């Protein structure tokens, strides 16, 4: 059995065979676009970052967090 090994790339790009390097104009345009897109959503982005940090903290310390939440609920139930 003969095996054909093809060393060419199997994905396609939007360059359609042209230059795949980014130009300074492309980078400037991308920077302008990201600046415009990020401005209205700045507060949501900060909230998302805080949620990610909290999730990372809780995931790394799952059992400790679970115990702390259980104790907090038990104390709240006793005092109320």
C-alpha positions, 0 to 999 in steps of 0.5 A, spaced: 500 500 500 502 506 497 502 512 502 501 519 499 504 524 504 502 531 502 506 537 506 501 542 503 497 546 508 490 544 508 486 550 511 484 556 507 485 563 508 482 570 506 488 572 503 486 568 497 493 566 495 496 573 496 500 576 502 498 574 509 502 579 513 498 585 516 499 592 514 500 598 518 493 600 515 490 594 517 493 594 524 490 601 525 484 600 523 483 594 527 485 598 533 480 604 531 475 598 531 476 595 538 476 602 541 470 603 538 467 597 540 470 597 547 467 604 549 460 602 550 461 596 553 467 598 558 463 596 564 460 590 562 467 588 560 470 590 567 464 586 570 466 580 566 473 580 568 471 580 575 466 574 574 472 570 571 477 572 577 471 570 582 470 563 578 477 562 578 478 563 585 472 559 587 474 553 582 481 553 585 479 552 592 472 549 591 472 545 597 474 551 602 469 555 598 463 550 599 465 549 606 465 557 607 458 558 604 455 552 608 457 556 614 455 562 612 448 559 610 448 556 617 450 562 621 444 566 617 439 560 619 441 560 626 441 568 627 434 569 623 
